Amino acid sequence: MNRFCLDCHTQIKGRADKKFCDDQCRNNYNNKRKSEDGESVRKINQILNKNRKFLREETDSGNSRIKKESLAKKGFDFDYHTHYYLAPTGSVYVFCYEFGYTLAENDEVLLLKRE
């Protein structure tokens, strides 16, 4: 039975369980596969990290409230977050890792850092 390299498709000689003709083909194949699968995850992680950065900057500067419009102008994407937290008061906080927010009155965002 003829076996062929998964990357370059040349005929393989050697062990019966061999899938690649050499290390370069093995690396090429795995790098292509990882880059295709990981592209969407990489884009989402970039958005989440950017959101976290904006929340951290506002929280570190002493702000506990900010206008929602101000966050949006900076590039904050309200569609991406890591999790929700339901506070005992009934408020729902949206988190990007350890930094969270909830919508308050007057189109403001109430900020929170969770340790």
C-alpha positions in Angstrom: 0.0 0.0 0.0 1.4 3.4 -1.0 1.4 6.1 1.6 1.8 9.8 0.9 3.1 12.8 2.9 0.2 14.8 4.4 1.9 18.0 3.4 3.8 17.6 0.1 2.0 14.4 -1.1 5.2 12.6 -2.1 5.4 8.9 -1.5 6.6 7.9 2.0 9.1 5.2 2.6 9.9 3.8 6.0 7.8 3.0 9.1 4.2 1.9 8.6 2.9 4.7 10.9 4.9 7.5 9.2 2.8 10.4 8.0 5.3 12.9 6.8 8.4 12.6 4.6 10.5 14.8 6.9 10.4 17.3 9.8 9.9 20.3 7.5 6.7 18.8 6.1 5.4 17.9 9.5 6.0 21.5 10.7 4.4 23.0 7.6 1.3 20.8 8.0 0.9 21.5 11.7 1.5 25.3 11.3 -1.1 25.6 8.5 -3.6 23.6 10.5 -3.1 25.7 13.6 -3.2 29.0 11.8 -6.6 28.2 10.1 -8.2 27.0 13.4 -6.7 29.7 15.6 -7.4 32.7 13.5 -10.9 33.4 14.8 -9.8 32.7 18.4 -6.9 35.1 17.9 -9.2 37.9 16.7 -11.6 37.4 19.6 -8.8 37.4 22.1 -7.5 40.7 20.6 -10.9 42.3 21.1 -11.3 41.0 24.7 -7.8 42.2 25.6 -8.6 45.6 24.1 -11.8 45.8 26.1 -10.0 44.8 29.3 -7.4 47.5 28.7 -10.0 50.2 28.4 -11.8 49.1 31.6 -8.4 48.8 33.4 -7.4 52.3 32.4 -10.6 53.9 33.5 -10.6 51.9 36.8 -6.9 52.7 37.5 -7.5 56.4 36.9 -10.0 56.4 39.8 -13.1 56.5 37.7 -16.1 54.4 38.9 -18.4 55.8 36.3 -18.0 56.7 32.6 -20.3 57.6 29.8 -21.1 54.6 27.6 -20.5 56.8 24.6 -17.0 57.7 25.8 -16.1 54.0 26.0 -17.5 53.3 22.6 -15.5 56.2 21.1 -12.3 54.7 22.5 -13.1 51.5 20.6 -14.7 49.4 23.3 -16.8 46.6 21.8 -19.8 45.9 24.0 -20.5 42.6 22.1 -17.4 40.9 23.5 -16.9 39.8 27.1 -15.8 36.8 29.2 -18.7 36.3 31.6 -21.6 37.8 33.6 -22.0 38.2 37.3 -25.3 38.5 39.0 -24.8 40.7 42.1 -26.9 40.1 45.3 -28.6 43.4 44.5 -29.9 42.0 41.2 -27.6 44.0 39.0 -25.9 42.1 36.2 -22.3 42.9 35.6 -20.5 42.1 32.3 -16.9 41.2 32.7 -13.7 41.2 30.6 -11.6 39.0 32.8 -11.4 40.8 36.2 -12.8 44.1 35.1 -16.5 44.6 34.8 -19.3 47.0 34.2 -23.0 47.4 34.5 -25.2 49.9 32.8 -26.4 52.7 35.1 -28.8 55.6 34.7 -28.1 58.5 32.3 -26.3 56.3 29.8 -23.4 55.8 32.2 -21.4 52.6 32.8 -20.6 51.7 36.4 -17.1 50.1 36.6 -15.9 47.4 38.9 -12.7 45.4 39.5 -13.1 42.0 40.9 -10.2 40.5 42.8 
